[in-house]
Amino acid sequence: MATNIHSSGKKKSDRRDIFVDVSELNPMSIVRRIKVKILRIFESCTLFYETLELILVDAKGHKIRAIIPRDVGYRFPKTLIEGNWMALKHYDIVPSSIGIRLTTHEYEIQWLSSTIPSKIKSLSSGDYFSFVSFEAINNGFFDLDISYDLIGRVLSVGSDAEGNTINIDGKEIYFELENDNCERLRCRLPWFYVSKFLAEWSQCNDDIIICIFRFARTEISEGTRRVTASYTCSQILLNHSCHDVTKMRGIFVNKNHRQMSHIQL
């Protein structure tokens, strides 16, 4: 009998150590313990309440959105930091919110008073970008409520819809991106992003500036598709230190060299 009790206790302990992939989460899930990286933290406000929102990703690259009452979220200042990995348990799983879909997951995490985040060691140093093609955006493949990541060379920056470099008044910024297939996309940043963008832009002394536009979305202006931000969730990363930027920079450097060689000939 003692052996059976010990065995039962061991099974319970083993179940407590089980973690599942983010992709497996749904309202019927029995095991809801996950290990995830915090890709993004941002504030969201409505007429009725304020929340913190997280974009989480597991080691396999599966992402999910988490909604936290603002006063609850600030109870974990050492854990809820972008880039941290954490183990998470005791939360609810609900259908994804109406509005812009920041992940492709059908559901999202609803933080409870009993939800416990525990900081853990890093499982991966990856950025987990989800780049899409310029062609797909220009051809209307993505609905206006779907977010995605972009990478391209910055060609021009300005304060009008044509991208002319004129007096930038701080209300919004327009710029154009080019990818390695010479395809181009018009982009618009609303006022929330302007000061940070200009601060980073002023520090870029390179002729080739590679931009990652994270959690971007499509909008239509006068019948033309262009890219803009998703709430306050988006990120603009200029000359970010990662393999994708290094690879694209190399492509444009080689193109410039070939063009110069052709001119000299």
C-alpha positions as CSV (number, residue, x, y, z in Angstrom):
1,M,0.0,0.0,0.0
2,A,2.8,2.4,0.8
3,T,4.2,1.8,-2.6
4,N,0.9,2.7,-4.3
5,I,0.7,6.0,-2.3
6,H,4.3,6.9,-3.3
7,S,3.5,6.1,-6.9
8,S,0.4,8.2,-6.9
9,G,2.2,11.1,-5.4
10,K,5.0,10.8,-8.0
11,K,2.4,10.9,-10.8
12,K,0.8,14.1,-9.4
13,S,4.3,15.7,-9.1
14,D,5.0,14.6,-12.7
15,R,1.8,16.2,-14.0
16,R,2.7,19.5,-12.3
17,D,6.0,19.5,-14.3
18,I,4.2,19.1,-17.7
19,F,4.3,22.1,-20.0
20,V,2.4,22.4,-23.3
21,D,3.0,24.2,-26.6
22,V,1.2,27.5,-27.0
23,S,-0.4,26.1,-30.2
24,E,-2.2,23.5,-28.0
25,L,-4.0,26.0,-25.8
26,N,-7.8,26.2,-26.1
27,P,-10.7,26.6,-23.6
28,M,-10.9,22.8,-23.2
29,S,-7.2,22.5,-22.3
30,I,-6.6,20.6,-19.0
31,V,-2.9,21.3,-18.8
32,R,-2.2,25.0,-19.2
33,R,1.3,25.5,-18.0
34,I,3.5,27.1,-20.7
35,K,7.0,28.5,-21.0
36,V,7.1,31.6,-23.1
37,K,9.2,34.6,-24.0
38,I,7.7,38.1,-23.7
39,L,8.0,39.6,-27.2
40,R,6.0,42.8,-26.6
41,I,4.4,44.7,-23.7
42,F,2.1,47.6,-24.4
43,E,-0.8,49.5,-22.8
44,S,-4.4,49.4,-24.1
45,C,-7.1,51.8,-23.0
46,T,-10.9,51.7,-23.6
47,L,-13.7,53.9,-22.2
48,F,-14.2,51.4,-19.4
49,Y,-10.7,50.0,-18.3
50,E,-7.0,50.0,-18.9
51,T,-5.0,46.9,-19.5
52,L,-1.5,45.7,-20.2
53,E,-1.1,43.4,-23.2
54,L,1.6,40.9,-23.9
55,I,2.6,39.1,-27.0
56,L,4.1,35.8,-25.9
57,V,6.0,33.1,-27.9
58,D,7.2,29.6,-27.0
59,A,10.4,28.0,-28.1
60,K,8.8,26.6,-31.2
61,G,7.7,30.1,-32.4
62,H,4.0,29.8,-31.6
63,K,2.6,33.1,-30.4
64,I,-0.4,34.1,-28.3
65,R,-1.8,37.4,-26.9
66,A,-2.3,37.9,-23.1
67,I,-4.6,40.5,-21.5
68,I,-3.8,41.7,-18.0
69,P,-5.7,44.2,-15.8
70,R,-3.3,47.1,-15.5
71,D,-3.2,47.2,-11.7
72,V,-2.5,43.4,-11.7
73,G,0.2,43.6,-14.3
74,Y,2.3,46.1,-12.3
75,R,2.6,43.6,-9.4
76,F,5.3,41.7,-11.3
77,P,7.8,44.4,-12.3
78,K,10.8,42.0,-12.3
79,T,9.1,39.3,-14.4
80,L,7.0,41.2,-16.9
81,I,9.9,42.7,-19.0
82,E,10.3,42.4,-22.7
83,G,12.8,39.7,-23.6
84,N,12.2,37.7,-20.3
85,W,11.3,34.1,-20.4
86,M,8.7,32.9,-17.9
87,A,6.6,29.9,-16.9
88,L,2.9,30.8,-16.7
89,K,0.0,29.0,-15.1
90,H,-3.5,29.5,-13.6
91,Y,-5.1,31.7,-16.3
92,D,-8.2,31.6,-18.5
93,I,-8.3,30.9,-22.3
94,V,-10.9,32.9,-24.2
95,P,-11.6,33.6,-27.9
96,S,-9.4,36.2,-29.5
97,S,-10.5,39.8,-29.1
98,I,-12.4,41.6,-31.9
99,G,-10.1,44.0,-33.6
100,I,-6.6,43.7,-35.0
101,R,-5.2,40.2,-34.7
102,L,-1.7,40.5,-33.3
103,T,-1.1,36.8,-33.6
104,T,-2.7,34.0,-35.6
105,H,-3.8,32.1,-32.5
106,E,-7.5,31.5,-32.3
107,Y,-7.5,32.2,-28.6
108,E,-5.9,34.5,-26.1
109,I,-4.9,34.4,-22.4
110,Q,-7.0,36.2,-19.9
111,W,-5.0,37.0,-16.8
112,L,-6.7,36.1,-13.4
113,S,-6.0,37.2,-9.9
114,S,-4.5,33.7,-9.4
115,T,-2.3,33.8,-12.4
116,I,1.4,33.2,-11.5
117,P,4.3,34.2,-13.8
118,S,7.7,32.8,-12.8
119,K,10.9,34.0,-14.5
120,I,13.0,31.2,-16.0
121,K,16.2,30.9,-17.9
122,S,16.2,31.7,-21.6
123,L,15.2,28.9,-23.8
124,S,16.3,30.7,-27.0
125,S,17.8,34.0,-28.1
126,G,15.7,34.1,-31.2
127,D,13.6,37.2,-32.2
128,Y,10.8,35.1,-33.7
129,F,10.0,37.5,-36.5
130,S,7.2,36.6,-38.9
131,F,8.2,38.3,-42.1
132,V,5.8,38.4,-45.0
133,S,6.4,39.4,-48.6
134,F,5.8,42.9,-50.0
135,E,4.0,41.3,-52.9
136,A,1.4,39.6,-50.7
137,I,0.6,43.0,-49.0
138,N,0.4,44.9,-52.3
139,N,-1.9,42.3,-53.7
140,G,-4.2,42.4,-50.8
141,F,-3.4,38.9,-49.4
142,F,-3.7,40.1,-45.8
143,D,-7.0,41.5,-44.3
144,L,-6.8,44.9,-42.6
145,D,-7.1,43.3,-39.2
146,I,-4.1,41.0,-39.5
147,S,-0.7,42.0,-38.2
148,Y,2.7,40.9,-39.6
149,D,6.4,41.7,-39.7
150,L,8.3,43.4,-42.5
151,I,11.9,44.0,-43.3
152,G,13.3,46.3,-46.0
153,R,15.7,49.1,-46.8
154,V,14.5,52.6,-45.9
155,L,14.5,54.7,-49.1
156,S,12.9,58.0,-48.0
157,V,11.4,59.6,-44.9
158,G,9.0,62.6,-44.9
159,S,6.0,64.1,-43.3
160,D,3.6,64.0,-46.3
161,A,1.9,61.1,-48.0
162,E,4.3,61.3,-50.9
163,G,7.2,60.8,-48.6
164,N,8.8,64.1,-49.4
165,T,11.5,65.1,-47.0
166,I,10.0,68.4,-45.7
167,N,9.5,69.9,-42.3
168,I,8.4,67.0,-40.0
169,D,5.9,68.4,-37.6
170,G,5.6,65.4,-35.2
171,K,2.1,64.4,-36.1
172,E,3.0,61.5,-38.4
173,I,5.8,60.2,-40.6
174,Y,5.7,58.5,-44.0
175,F,8.5,56.4,-45.4
176,E,9.2,53.8,-48.1
177,L,10.7,50.4,-47.8
178,E,12.4,48.3,-50.5
179,N,13.0,44.6,-50.3
180,D,15.7,42.5,-52.0
181,N,13.4,42.0,-55.0
182,C,13.2,45.7,-55.6
183,E,9.5,45.8,-54.5
184,R,8.4,48.8,-52.5
185,L,5.9,49.6,-49.8
186,R,4.6,52.9,-48.5
187,C,4.5,53.1,-44.7
188,R,2.8,55.5,-42.2
189,L,3.7,56.0,-38.6
190,P,1.1,57.9,-36.4
191,W,2.2,60.4,-33.8
192,F,2.8,57.9,-31.0
193,Y,5.8,56.5,-32.8
194,V,7.3,59.7,-34.3
195,S,9.7,60.9,-31.6
196,K,11.2,57.4,-31.1
197,F,11.6,56.9,-34.8
198,L,13.3,60.3,-35.3
199,A,15.7,59.6,-32.3
200,E,16.8,56.3,-33.9
201,W,16.9,57.7,-37.4
202,S,19.2,60.5,-36.2
203,Q,21.7,57.9,-34.9
204,C,21.9,56.0,-38.2
205,N,25.0,57.2,-40.2
206,D,25.0,54.3,-42.6
207,D,24.0,54.8,-46.3
208,I,22.0,51.5,-46.0
209,I,19.4,51.6,-43.2
210,I,17.5,48.3,-42.8
211,C,14.1,48.6,-41.0
212,I,12.1,45.9,-39.3
213,F,8.5,46.9,-38.9
214,R,7.1,44.6,-36.3
215,F,3.4,44.0,-35.7
216,A,2.5,46.1,-38.7
217,R,-0.8,46.0,-40.5
218,T,-2.4,47.2,-43.8
219,E,-4.5,50.2,-44.3
220,I,-6.1,51.7,-47.4
221,S,-5.9,55.4,-48.3
222,E,-7.6,56.7,-51.5
223,G,-7.7,53.1,-52.8
224,T,-4.0,52.4,-52.2
225,R,-2.7,49.9,-49.7
226,R,0.0,51.0,-47.4
227,V,1.5,49.8,-44.0
228,T,0.8,51.3,-40.6
229,A,1.0,50.5,-36.9
230,S,-1.2,48.2,-34.9
231,Y,-2.4,50.2,-31.9
232,T,0.7,50.9,-29.7
233,C,2.0,47.4,-30.2
234,S,4.2,48.0,-33.2
235,Q,7.9,48.4,-33.2
236,I,10.3,50.1,-35.6
237,L,13.8,48.6,-35.4
238,L,16.5,50.4,-37.4
239,N,19.7,48.4,-38.2
240,H,18.7,45.9,-35.6
241,S,21.4,43.4,-34.6
242,C,20.2,40.1,-36.0
243,H,20.9,37.6,-38.9
244,D,18.0,38.9,-41.0
245,V,19.3,42.5,-41.0
246,T,22.9,41.4,-41.7
247,K,21.7,39.2,-44.6
248,M,19.6,42.0,-46.2
249,R,22.4,44.6,-45.7
250,G,24.8,42.3,-47.5
251,I,22.4,42.0,-50.5
252,F,22.1,45.8,-50.8
253,V,25.9,46.3,-50.4
254,N,26.4,43.8,-53.3
255,K,23.9,45.6,-55.4
256,N,25.6,48.9,-54.8
257,H,29.0,47.5,-55.7
258,R,27.6,46.0,-59.0
259,Q,26.0,49.4,-59.8
260,M,29.2,51.3,-59.2
261,S,31.2,48.7,-61.3
262,H,28.7,49.2,-64.1
263,I,29.0,53.0,-64.0
264,Q,32.8,52.8,-64.0
265,L,32.7,50.5,-67.1
